[in-house]
Amino acid sequence: MINNSKYSDSQKLAILCTQSAQDKLAENAIILDLNDIEIASSKYIVICDCKSTVQVKSVAESILDNIVDHELPKPRIEGMETAEWVILDFFDVVVHIFISDLRGYYKLEKLWADSNFYTVNEDAELVESSYSELKLEIEKTTDED
C-alpha cells in the first residue's frame, strides 16, 4: 500500500483504488472526502468513468487484483454482470465505476458537492480540486466524444 504516513488507511485505500483505475485509463477519477458530512455512510467515495463495459470490468478487476496483492479485505461487489455501473464497497471507501453516459445521468458528484474533492497525482498524493473544476473536465471529455 502507499507508504505515506500523512494519509489514513482509508485515504490510502481510496488512493490505491484511484491509481488502479487510472492505470486502466479510466477518466475523470476523483475522490470525495465525506468525513465532514454527518449523514454520509462512508468516509470516501471514488468515482471514475469508462468508455465501454469491457473497460469498466477491466478497471474493477484491476482494483480487485491490487486489493489482493496488498492483502486487504475484499469489498462487496455490485454490477459486474452488466458492467455499466460497478460498485466496490469497502465500507469506509466506496468505488463507483461508471460507463460515461451513466455517470453524467446520475451525477453523484452533484449529490455530494459539499464534500472535499481530490484527484490523485503520479506521486500518489491527493490534490485538492472542486466540484466546479470536475464538472468542467467531465463536460470537456464528453464534448470530445
C-alpha positions as CSV (number, residue, x, y, z in Angstrom):
1,M,0.0,0.0,0.0
2,I,1.0,3.6,-0.2
3,N,3.8,4.3,2.3
4,N,2.9,7.9,3.2
5,S,2.2,8.4,6.9
6,K,0.3,11.6,6.3
7,Y,-2.6,9.6,5.0
8,S,-5.1,7.5,7.0
9,D,-5.7,3.9,6.0
10,S,-9.0,4.8,4.3
11,Q,-7.3,7.6,2.3
12,K,-4.6,5.1,1.2
13,L,-7.2,2.7,0.1
14,A,-9.0,5.4,-1.9
15,I,-5.7,6.5,-3.5
16,L,-4.9,2.8,-4.4
17,C,-8.3,2.4,-6.0
18,T,-8.0,5.6,-7.9
19,Q,-4.5,4.7,-9.1
20,S,-5.7,1.3,-10.2
21,A,-8.5,3.0,-12.2
22,Q,-6.1,5.5,-13.8
23,D,-3.7,2.6,-14.7
24,K,-6.6,1.2,-16.8
25,L,-7.2,4.6,-18.4
26,A,-10.4,5.4,-16.5
27,E,-11.4,9.0,-17.0
28,N,-12.2,11.8,-14.5
29,A,-11.1,9.8,-11.5
30,I,-11.9,11.7,-8.3
31,I,-12.0,11.1,-4.6
32,L,-14.8,12.7,-2.5
33,D,-13.9,13.2,1.2
34,L,-17.1,12.8,3.2
35,N,-15.6,13.0,6.6
36,D,-17.3,16.3,7.4
37,I,-20.7,15.2,6.3
38,E,-22.7,13.7,9.2
39,I,-25.1,11.7,7.1
40,A,-22.5,10.1,4.9
41,S,-22.4,6.3,5.2
42,S,-18.7,6.1,4.1
43,K,-15.6,8.2,4.6
44,Y,-14.5,8.4,0.9
45,I,-16.1,7.9,-2.5
46,V,-14.0,7.2,-5.6
47,I,-15.8,7.9,-8.9
48,C,-14.5,7.3,-12.4
49,D,-15.9,6.6,-15.8
50,C,-15.0,4.4,-18.8
51,K,-15.8,4.3,-22.5
52,S,-17.1,0.7,-22.6
53,T,-18.4,-2.1,-20.4
54,V,-15.2,-4.0,-21.1
55,Q,-13.2,-1.1,-19.7
56,V,-15.5,-0.9,-16.7
57,K,-14.8,-4.6,-15.9
58,S,-11.1,-4.1,-16.5
59,V,-10.9,-1.2,-14.0
60,A,-12.9,-3.2,-11.4
61,E,-10.7,-6.3,-11.9
62,S,-7.6,-4.2,-11.6
63,I,-8.7,-2.7,-8.3
64,L,-9.6,-6.1,-7.0
65,D,-6.2,-7.5,-8.1
66,N,-4.4,-4.7,-6.3
67,I,-6.5,-5.3,-3.2
68,V,-5.5,-9.0,-3.2
69,D,-1.8,-8.0,-3.8
70,H,-1.9,-5.7,-0.7
71,E,-3.7,-8.4,1.3
72,L,-6.7,-6.1,2.0
73,P,-10.2,-7.4,2.7
74,K,-12.3,-7.9,-0.4
75,P,-15.2,-5.5,-1.0
76,R,-18.9,-6.2,-1.6
77,I,-19.4,-6.0,-5.3
78,E,-22.4,-5.0,-7.3
79,G,-22.9,-4.5,-11.1
80,M,-20.3,-6.8,-12.6
81,E,-22.9,-8.6,-14.6
82,T,-23.8,-5.7,-16.8
83,A,-20.7,-3.6,-16.1
84,E,-22.4,-0.3,-16.7
85,W,-22.1,0.8,-13.1
86,V,-19.9,-1.3,-10.8
87,I,-19.8,-0.6,-7.1
88,L,-17.0,-1.8,-4.9
89,D,-18.0,-1.3,-1.2
90,F,-15.1,-1.4,1.2
91,F,-17.3,0.2,3.9
92,D,-15.1,3.3,4.6
93,V,-14.4,3.6,0.9
94,V,-17.0,3.1,-1.9
95,V,-15.8,3.0,-5.5
96,H,-18.2,3.8,-8.4
97,I,-17.1,2.8,-11.9
98,F,-19.5,4.1,-14.5
99,I,-19.9,3.9,-18.2
100,S,-19.6,7.6,-19.2
101,D,-23.3,8.2,-20.1
102,L,-24.5,6.8,-16.7
103,R,-22.1,9.0,-14.8
104,G,-23.5,12.0,-16.5
105,Y,-27.0,10.9,-15.8
106,Y,-26.7,10.1,-12.1
107,K,-24.2,12.9,-11.2
108,L,-23.1,11.6,-7.9
109,E,-20.6,14.4,-7.6
110,K,-23.5,16.9,-7.6
111,L,-25.2,15.0,-4.8
112,W,-22.1,15.2,-2.7
113,A,-21.0,18.7,-4.0
114,D,-20.4,19.9,-0.4
115,S,-17.7,17.3,0.2
116,N,-14.0,17.9,-0.4
117,F,-12.8,16.9,-3.8
118,Y,-9.4,15.4,-4.7
119,T,-7.6,14.0,-7.6
120,V,-4.5,11.8,-7.3
121,N,-1.2,12.8,-9.0
122,E,1.5,10.5,-10.3
123,D,3.3,10.6,-6.9
124,A,0.1,9.1,-5.2
125,E,-0.6,12.4,-3.5
126,L,-4.1,13.9,-3.1
127,V,-4.5,17.2,-5.0
128,E,-7.4,19.4,-3.9
129,S,-10.0,20.0,-6.6
130,S,-13.6,21.2,-6.6
131,Y,-17.0,20.2,-8.0
132,S,-16.9,23.1,-10.5
133,E,-13.4,22.1,-11.8
134,L,-14.5,18.5,-12.1
135,K,-17.8,19.4,-13.8
136,L,-15.9,21.4,-16.4
137,E,-13.4,18.5,-17.0
138,I,-16.3,16.0,-17.4
139,E,-18.1,18.3,-19.9
140,K,-14.9,18.7,-21.9
141,T,-14.4,15.0,-22.0
142,T,-18.0,14.4,-23.1
143,D,-17.8,17.0,-25.8
144,E,-14.7,15.3,-27.3
145,D,-16.7,12.1,-27.9
